[in-house]
Every structure is written in structure tokens, then in C-alpha cells.
Amino acid sequence: MNILLVDDEHESRASLVEFLRDIGYEVTECANGADALQAFANREFHLVLSDIRMPRMSGTELLREIRSRSEDVDVVLFTGYGDMDSAIEALRLGAYDYLLKPVNIKELVSVAEQVAEHQALKRENKILNTKFEEAVQEAARDTREELSRVRKAYCQVAGIGDICVVSASMQKAFQQAQQLHANRSVPVLIEGETGTGKEVVARYIHYGDGDVTVPFIGLNCAAMASGISESEFFGYVPGVLGLPKGKRGKIDLAQNGTLFLDQVAELPVGIQAKLLRVIEEREFFRVGGLTKVSADVRIICATNADLAKQVDRGTFRSDLFYRLKGAYIYLPPLRERKDDILPLVTMFLARCNSEQGKRFTGISKSAADILLSYEWPGNVRELKNIIELVVLMWDEHEVLPAHLDVLQKAGPAQPEKPEADGLIDTVNFSLPSESLPLREYTDRIIRRALEMYGGNKTRTAKYLGMSRRSLDCRLKHLDS
């Protein structure tokens, strides 16, 4: 599938182009609307991804121009939280969908897969109209083979292609996952700290023996804006929100596949009752609709919270909790399964060597001791990030203690000491004698707070005493 990506922000555009190419798409990039129209005139595109706010020609104006030249291409626009009116206007003008900025990679992959299917259906309908049955079958087969290849590539990027399981606790977890793959009617609950690999296990349950022809649709419950949560979940019929076209929700998109609800503890209470109906009755209503829609969907939920305690506090429905716990998988933190650390390091080294053309073949005993003594508050995700940084910054035959300087400076994790007033002690702490990397410490505080609130940006921003917009800007800096 050919994609035209239009964004005047160079760094954002470059990172998205690299990711889309890595998972198999052909991508042409442009920095403004005028260049995009020139590229559009010279080549056929199936999907246009464009920022709404750009100088000289906005994404909405670009959409109008593209629609005047072709009805075949699908257009998806990027918009900020404060620019929802422009996004709704774009839908009225015929945009396929919109994504909130900063762009979530999982949502981007999901919408690209939807467009690939949409383009496949368009091609099939055209060929059907001309009664070339053989051409229909060939076009459908080619499109689905491409979609299968892209999904396999994405699974590899997500780390599903080479899972490393050594400890007894993780062997048990993946044995459970393998058994659950065969029964799509049983909901699954996966609990574990941030970074333990809950989504990897969910994808393992979904893909099982390698079948990548059915959809895996993810939804981060903590990121659902309260005003659009129900329509995002269940979709809506034409006329709702003043829009002429309806929209399929996440459950619709996951038909015959899996709906993965990450951070399910954050799911609004009103949606919890309707999710229970989906699980028990296998049906739902779209927002504004009166017709029942069948739901042939596997439900997998993940959380880093203690749902039993939330049930006691009344923030999570007890009937939904006990229904989800029918199939329960617990992923222990990395500090409790240290048998996995060195095999994971070996796997990450091999992958990073291949990606970056480096030559690491192992790890020294002293460096291994450092890794095994560290508490890994960020779990497997933190370990992966450290190894990626080592391979990026060094080019040796083995990992040495000097390469793990960040961990050595941090030292072993210490139990948190409660403060009487809930504040950090700003009187009795000591400053380093040589220099103080203030930005590094600030970044660490932001990451730690984000982990503490399970990735919930709104609660993290409130905790840090900053606006959500300011937090998004700082996170964008961290990701870059």
C-alpha cells in the first residue's frame, strides 16, 4: 500500500516515515500541502496521512483539493486535543478518520490496516462491477497477502516473533496463553506491573500458531476522552454528533478477532456495564442505534492495578471483575524472575545488532552482576531500553560495566520512605560535587510519575502540577 505522509514538523514526520517503512509500507513524505499535491499528481496513493495545522495550506484544505481530484484515496488527519472542531469538519468533508496528536503508534497501525481492508473492498467492488471474477479473486488475494505480511512485520517489531521465556513463572504464563488461544469465547485478564509484557502475552493468545489474518484491535482505556469514550468503543450510526456518516467502533473492528483493553481499571463505569453485556450476550448497540449488533469478539484485558481493591472501593464493577477473572494470567515483575534477565539481554543484543550493524556477542560477568542486582522498576521495557542504548552508543564484542553507567549511578532501588507531608525532602538531600544534570533528573521524575499512574497522562500531569499540554510537550521531547 502506498502512503503519502504530509507534516511540516520534520522530526515527527521522519519518525513516522521510518516506522511505516519498517513494517512494510511504501511511504512518500512531504513538508507542505503544495508539495503533497504535486506528489499526488505524479503517483497513485491509497492513503494520505496529514497534519491539520500547517502553514499556507491546512490539512482540511489539502483534503478538499484531494477530494476534487480523486474519490479513491483515503485521508486520515492528525489533530490536537484542542482542535476537535476541525477534525469533525474534516469527517464531514470525507476524511476516513482522524488521530489525536501525539500520534499513538498502535492506533496508526490499526487505522492503516483498516484502510488496507477498505482499499481491498474498493478494488473488489470495481472488478465485480466489470464482472471479471478471476480478477476479483486475484486482487483480494494480493491485498490480503500484503496485509498478512505487514501484520507479521508489526508482530516482529512488537517482539512477538522471538519471545524469550526461561523462568518457571513465565513458562506457566505462556502455557496458559497457548491453552487460551483455542477458546475465543473466554475473556482473559492479565495483571502485572508496567513493562512486564502484558500486551506481548495478549498478542500471543491472539496469534497463537501464527494466524495473522484476523484483527487484533487495541484500546487504551486510560486514554479514552470521557466525551467520546462510548462512540469510540461501540461506534455510532449516521446522524449522531451531526455527522452524515456512521463510524464503526473498536468492537466492530475486532469482529472475528480480539479486542485488547489495556489499563482496563480506567474504563468508565458506564462502559463497564455495557462491556459485561458484550461478554455475556455477545451483542451490543451502536451509539444512537436501535438494532442489536452481534459481537464475535475475544476480550482480553490488562491492568497494572489491583482490581480486587478497586471493586472494594466501588470504582470497578464486581460482576465484570469476576467475569474477567475466568481466565487469569499474572506476570510477575522482572526483579522476581531474574532467570529471565540474561536470556532477555542476549535476545535484545541480537536484535539490536541486526538493526544497527553492531557486533556484540555477549556480556561480561561483572556487567551481568550489575544487571542481576538491579531492581528494574520499569521491568522488561526498561531492560530493553538499556540494551538498545548500549548498542547505540558502543560497538564492542561484549557488554562491559562501563556501558551500564546509568544503572550504576542509579544504584539498587531503595524502598520508598513516607514523608509526613507527602513532599520530597528538599532540606537533607546532598548535591553531587561536580555537576548536576537537571534535565536528566527532571526527565526521570516525569517517567517515574507516568509509570506510577500506569500511563495515565491526565493524572500524571495533575500529580506533577502541570498542564496536560505541557506534559505532552515534555513527553514528546523524551520520545525524541
PADRENTI-391825 format. One record per residue (C-alpha): residue in one letter; residue number from 1; x, y, z. Coordinates in pm, whole numbers, padded with zeros to 5 digits. Example, Ala and Ser with C-alpha at 12.3 -4.5 7.8 and 13.67 -1.06 7.14 Angstrom:
% residues 2
A:1:01230:-00450:00780
S:2:01367:-00106:00714
% end
This chain:
% residues 480
M:1:00000:00000:00000
N:2:00135:00344:-00097
I:3:00113:00616:00170
L:4:00159:00993:00132
L:5:00264:01150:00468
V:6:00233:01530:00500
D:7:00363:01711:00811
D:8:00559:02037:00843
E:9:00729:01912:01165
H:10:01044:01736:01042
E:11:01115:01518:01347
S:12:00758:01393:01377
R:13:00742:01322:01003
A:14:01076:01142:00995
S:15:00991:00908:01286
L:16:00653:00813:01136
V:17:00806:00754:00791
E:18:01074:00527:00940
F:19:00819:00323:01136
L:20:00577:00279:00844
R:21:00860:00170:00614
D:22:00988:-00074:00877
I:23:00655:-00259:00878
G:24:00634:-00282:00500
Y:25:00457:00023:00358
E:26:00576:00240:00067
V:27:00589:00599:00201
T:28:00635:00934:00025
E:29:00690:01229:00260
C:30:00612:01599:00206
A:31:00657:01902:00430
N:32:00362:02106:00297
G:33:00036:02085:00105
A:34:00171:02221:-00224
D:35:00441:01953:-00245
A:36:00185:01691:-00146
L:37:-00046:01787:-00435
Q:38:00249:01766:-00676
A:39:00335:01417:-00548
F:40:-00032:01318:-00565
A:41:-00043:01418:-00932
N:42:00257:01202:-01019
R:43:00173:00880:-00833
E:44:-00119:00673:-00712
F:45:-00167:00666:-00334
H:46:-00402:00455:-00126
L:47:-00372:00654:00199
V:48:-00288:01017:00277
L:49:-00180:01098:00636
S:50:-00172:01473:00703
D:51:-00146:01713:00993
I:52:-00441:01955:01010
R:53:-00242:02262:01118
M:54:00023:02353:00859
P:55:00135:02690:00720
R:56:-00009:02817:00390
M:57:-00232:02515:00324
S:58:-00404:02337:00613
G:59:-00481:01966:00620
T:60:-00850:02046:00568
E:61:-00772:02249:00255
L:62:-00549:01968:00129
L:63:-00836:01725:00186
R:64:-01068:01942:-00028
E:65:-00812:01950:-00311
I:66:-00754:01575:-00299
R:67:-01127:01502:-00294
S:68:-01174:01722:-00603
R:69:-00921:01505:-00788
S:70:-00997:01156:-00658
E:71:-01256:00969:-00450
D:72:-01046:00654:-00429
V:73:-00777:00759:-00184
D:74:-00848:00751:00193
V:75:-00740:01052:00402
V:76:-00660:01044:00775
L:77:-00580:01369:00955
F:78:-00371:01433:01269
T:79:-00525:01678:01517
G:80:-00454:01812:01863
Y:81:-00685:01775:02165
G:82:-00798:02135:02132
D:83:-00883:02114:01762
M:84:-01172:01865:01761
D:85:-01395:02102:01563
S:86:-01153:02084:01270
A:87:-01147:01705:01295
I:88:-01529:01685:01282
E:89:-01532:01925:00987
A:90:-01278:01701:00812
L:91:-01507:01399:00860
R:92:-01791:01596:00702
L:93:-01566:01665:00403
G:94:-01498:01295:00356
A:95:-01193:01215:00569
Y:96:-01170:00845:00653
D:97:-01071:00908:01016
Y:98:-00858:01127:01244
L:99:-00586:01053:01501
L:100:-00503:01261:01807
K:101:-00153:01406:01842
P:102:00095:01295:01957
V:103:00020:01001:01728
N:104:-00014:00665:01905
I:105:00178:00403:01702
K:106:-00072:00127:01779
E:107:-00363:00344:01662
L:108:-00168:00437:01348
V:109:-00107:00070:01263
S:110:-00474:-00008:01332
V:111:-00606:00265:01101
A:112:-00354:00168:00829
E:113:-00480:-00191:00846
Q:114:-00840:-00069:00825
V:115:-00756:00140:00518
A:116:-00582:-00160:00358
E:117:-00903:-00359:00406
H:118:-01110:-00065:00281
Q:119:-00893:-00031:-00029
A:120:-00923:-00405:-00086
L:121:-01302:-00380:-00077
K:122:-01298:-00086:-00317
R:123:-01087:-00279:-00565
E:124:-01311:-00585:-00533
N:125:-01624:-00379:-00596
K:126:-01476:-00216:-00906
I:127:-01379:-00551:-01052
L:128:-01716:-00702:-00960
N:129:-01889:-00423:-01148
T:130:-01697:-00519:-01461
K:131:-01775:-00890:-01397
F:132:-01414:-01008:-01401
E:133:-01447:-01278:-01134
E:134:-01092:-01408:-01175
A:135:-00952:-01058:-01138
V:136:-01157:-01014:-00819
Q:137:-01005:-01322:-00657
E:138:-00652:-01225:-00759
A:139:-00684:-00868:-00628
A:140:-00834:-00984:-00299
R:141:-00562:-01248:-00255
D:142:-00282:-00999:-00328
T:143:-00423:-00743:-00085
R:144:-00469:-00991:00195
E:145:-00123:-01135:00142
E:146:00015:-00782:00174
L:147:-00191:-00724:00487
S:148:-00069:-01055:00631
R:149:00293:-00959:00557
V:150:00250:-00618:00723
R:151:00091:-00773:01032
K:152:00374:-01026:01058
A:153:00626:-00743:01032
Y:154:00443:-00550:01303
C:155:00439:-00859:01527
Q:156:00817:-00882:01484
V:157:00857:-00513:01572
A:158:00639:-00570:01881
G:159:00863:-00861:01990
I:160:00617:-01145:01933
G:161:00829:-01330:01680
D:162:01105:-01423:01927
I:163:00961:-01442:02277
C:164:01215:-01539:02546
V:165:01071:-01744:02834
V:166:01303:-01911:03087
S:167:01170:-01870:03442
A:168:00908:-02112:03573
S:169:00657:-01831:03632
M:170:00676:-01708:03272
Q:171:00667:-02062:03133
K:172:00341:-02108:03324
A:173:00203:-01778:03190
F:174:00277:-01868:02827
Q:175:00142:-02221:02871
Q:176:-00183:-02063:02989
A:177:-00175:-01826:02692
Q:178:-00128:-02113:02450
Q:179:-00423:-02301:02600
L:180:-00645:-01991:02585
H:181:-00575:-01934:02216
A:182:-00813:-02213:02116
N:183:-01114:-02076:02308
R:184:-01218:-01732:02186
S:185:-01534:-01716:02400
V:186:-01350:-01695:02734
P:187:-01246:-01340:02841
V:188:-00892:-01307:02974
L:189:-00749:-01080:03245
I:190:-00373:-01017:03253
E:191:-00229:-00842:03559
G:192:00125:-00716:03609
E:193:00334:-00406:03664
T:194:00407:-00162:03384
G:195:00660:-00306:03139
T:196:00616:-00675:03229
G:197:00489:-00768:02881
K:198:00111:-00782:02919
E:199:00044:-00685:02556
V:200:00300:-00937:02431
V:201:00110:-01211:02613
A:202:-00221:-01079:02478
R:203:-00086:-01093:02122
Y:204:00047:-01442:02188
I:205:-00302:-01552:02293
H:206:-00444:-01390:01980
Y:207:-00195:-01507:01717
G:208:-00131:-01847:01869
D:209:00007:-02069:01593
G:210:00081:-01776:01365
D:211:-00262:-01696:01218
V:212:-00240:-01325:01136
T:213:-00549:-01297:00915
V:214:-00784:-01189:01196
P:215:-00777:-00843:01358
F:216:-00613:-00754:01688
I:217:-00760:-00418:01796
G:218:-00611:-00241:02098
L:219:-00773:00030:02308
N:220:-00603:00215:02595
C:221:-00885:00276:02843
A:222:-00686:00546:03025
A:223:-00660:00750:02705
M:224:-01034:00750:02630
A:225:-01170:01104:02649
S:226:-01485:01095:02861
G:227:-01691:01273:02596
I:228:-01619:01031:02312
S:229:-01550:00707:02501
E:230:-01877:00531:02420
S:231:-01873:00620:02049
E:232:-01508:00514:02027
F:233:-01596:00183:02190
F:234:-01923:00094:02017
G:235:-01928:00321:01710
Y:236:-02224:00536:01610
V:237:-02497:00548:01347
P:238:-02532:00825:01083
G:239:-02671:01150:01223
V:240:-02504:01123:01564
L:241:-02284:01427:01650
G:242:-02429:01591:01340
L:243:-02219:01370:01112
P:244:-02372:01232:00790
K:245:-02180:00904:00814
G:246:-02168:00647:01090
K:247:-01847:00501:01225
R:248:-01751:00152:01336
G:249:-01631:00124:01694
K:250:-01344:-00081:01829
I:251:-01570:-00382:01896
D:252:-01692:-00373:01535
L:253:-01335:-00355:01406
A:254:-01237:-00655:01618
Q:255:-01510:-00883:01475
N:256:-01383:-01242:01444
G:257:-01066:-01135:01624
T:258:-00953:-00984:01955
L:259:-01029:-00660:02139
F:260:-00741:-00581:02378
L:261:-00838:-00338:02657
D:262:-00521:-00204:02815
Q:263:-00543:-00036:03159
V:264:-00898:-00169:03196
A:265:-00910:-00035:03553
E:266:-00953:00311:03396
L:267:-01261:00208:03196
P:268:-01551:00444:03276
V:269:-01810:00279:03500
G:270:-02085:00342:03245
I:271:-01894:00147:02981
Q:272:-01823:-00139:03225
A:273:-02189:-00248:03232
K:274:-02207:-00245:02852
L:275:-01882:-00441:02823
L:276:-02033:-00704:03054
R:277:-02330:-00730:02816
V:278:-02092:-00782:02523
I:279:-01917:-01064:02710
E:280:-02234:-01236:02827
E:281:-02482:-01169:02545
R:282:-02232:-01139:02257
E:283:-02413:-00831:02126
F:284:-02418:-00451:02157
F:285:-02586:-00133:02030
R:286:-02406:00142:01840
V:287:-02448:00492:01985
G:288:-02780:00626:01856
G:289:-02875:00286:01712
L:290:-03177:00067:01787
T:291:-03055:-00251:01617
K:292:-02858:-00515:01805
V:293:-02518:-00592:01655
S:294:-02365:-00937:01701
A:295:-02020:-00936:01865
D:296:-01799:-01230:01772
V:297:-01501:-01093:01963
R:298:-01245:-01228:02209
I:299:-01197:-00986:02501
I:300:-00850:-00961:02661
C:301:-00799:-00707:02940
A:302:-00478:-00591:03104
T:303:-00407:-00381:03411
N:304:-00126:-00282:03645
A:305:-00377:-00205:03920
D:306:-00525:-00432:04187
L:307:-00879:-00474:04052
A:308:-00996:-00651:04368
K:309:-00919:-00336:04570
Q:310:-01098:-00122:04311
V:311:-01402:-00345:04347
D:312:-01390:-00286:04724
R:313:-01369:00091:04663
G:314:-01664:00076:04423
T:315:-01472:00206:04120
F:316:-01489:-00124:03932
R:317:-01795:-00346:03893
S:318:-01772:-00670:04088
D:319:-01977:-00867:03830
L:320:-01741:-00759:03550
F:321:-01436:-00835:03764
Y:322:-01543:-01191:03840
R:323:-01643:-01247:03477
L:324:-01299:-01132:03358
K:325:-01117:-01349:03611
G:326:-01250:-01663:03443
A:327:-00909:-01686:03275
Y:328:-00645:-01504:03477
I:329:-00275:-01460:03400
Y:330:-00033:-01288:03638
L:331:00300:-01160:03509
P:332:00549:-01115:03795
P:333:00792:-00819:03788
L:334:01138:-00878:03643
R:335:01300:-00850:03987
E:336:01108:-01166:04091
R:337:01215:-01369:03786
K:338:01583:-01291:03744
D:339:01636:-01614:03548
D:340:01487:-01425:03254
I:341:01724:-01125:03266
L:342:02035:-01259:03089
P:343:01842:-01455:02821
L:344:01643:-01135:02753
V:345:01970:-00941:02725
T:346:02101:-01196:02472
M:347:01780:-01166:02268
F:348:01780:-00785:02272
L:349:02152:-00775:02180
A:350:02093:-01000:01878
R:351:01801:-00788:01761
C:352:01983:-00457:01810
N:353:02299:-00593:01642
S:354:02091:-00679:01336
E:355:01915:-00342:01330
Q:356:02225:-00127:01390
G:357:02501:-00336:01232
K:358:02692:-00381:01559
R:359:02899:-00681:01682
F:360:02806:-00752:02046
T:361:02829:-01126:02112
G:362:02777:-01144:02489
I:363:02809:-00980:02828
S:364:03095:-00981:03079
K:365:03045:-01141:03421
S:366:03083:-00810:03604
A:367:02827:-00644:03377
A:368:02594:-00943:03425
D:369:02625:-00898:03803
I:370:02518:-00535:03769
L:371:02211:-00630:03565
L:372:02116:-00908:03806
S:373:02150:-00687:04115
Y:374:01941:-00401:03972
E:375:01572:-00397:04074
W:376:01428:-00299:03729
P:377:01134:-00080:03833
G:378:01047:-00046:03461
N:379:01071:-00425:03412
V:380:01135:-00575:03065
R:381:01065:-00244:02890
E:382:01339:-00074:03092
L:383:01584:-00359:03026
K:384:01512:-00341:02652
N:385:01568:00037:02652
I:386:01901:-00001:02834
I:387:02032:-00261:02587
E:388:01918:-00054:02290
L:389:02107:00245:02436
V:390:02423:00036:02494
V:391:02424:-00094:02135
L:392:02353:00255:02002
M:393:02635:00423:02199
W:394:02902:00148:02187
D:395:03048:-00101:01942
E:396:03227:-00376:02135
H:397:03230:-00757:02145
E:398:03068:-00774:02488
V:399:02873:-00552:02728
L:400:03102:-00409:02999
P:401:03028:-00236:03333
A:402:03127:00100:03178
H:403:02839:00061:02931
L:404:02592:00038:03222
D:405:02695:00365:03382
V:406:02334:00486:03401
L:407:02233:00187:03614
Q:408:02541:00215:03835
K:409:02465:00582:03903
A:410:02108:00496:03989
G:411:02217:00212:04220
P:412:01984:-00055:04357
A:413:01627:00057:04410
Q:414:01554:00155:04769
P:415:01216:00121:04941
E:416:01029:00448:04940
K:417:01027:00634:05273
P:418:00696:00802:05351
E:419:00718:01171:05423
A:420:00499:01331:05684
D:421:00373:01598:05444
G:422:00391:01387:05127
L:423:00672:01604:04982
I:424:01028:01522:04873
D:425:01280:01620:05143
T:426:01440:01934:04999
V:427:01648:02008:05312
N:428:01854:01697:05384
F:429:01943:01579:05035
S:430:02300:01623:04903
L:431:02406:01761:04566
P:432:02679:01595:04354
S:433:03013:01779:04376
E:434:03097:01801:04003
S:435:02778:01870:03809
L:436:02400:01827:03826
P:437:02229:01712:03501
L:438:01899:01885:03587
R:439:01717:01790:03265
E:440:01811:01422:03313
Y:441:01670:01422:03667
T:442:01356:01606:03554
D:443:01303:01352:03277
R:444:01343:01067:03526
I:445:01085:01223:03758
I:446:00836:01255:03471
R:447:00891:00894:03360
R:448:00858:00767:03719
A:449:00535:00961:03773
L:450:00394:00831:03444
E:451:00474:00473:03549
M:452:00320:00534:03892
Y:453:-00010:00630:03727
G:454:00000:00348:03472
G:455:00050:00576:03173
N:456:-00249:00799:03257
K:457:-00129:01138:03134
T:458:-00412:01340:03289
R:459:-00347:01205:03641
T:460:00031:01233:03591
A:461:00002:01599:03488
K:462:-00216:01674:03792
Y:463:00034:01499:04022
L:464:00327:01699:03876
G:465:00137:02028:03896
M:466:00150:02098:03523
S:467:-00100:02119:03238
R:468:-00173:01819:03016
R:469:-00042:02016:02716
S:470:00288:02088:02896
L:471:00324:01721:02986
D:472:00261:01618:02624
C:473:00536:01859:02512
R:474:00783:01714:02766
L:475:00697:01355:02666
K:476:00745:01448:02301
H:477:01094:01570:02396
L:478:01163:01245:02585
D:479:01050:01029:02292
S:480:01270:01224:02053
% end
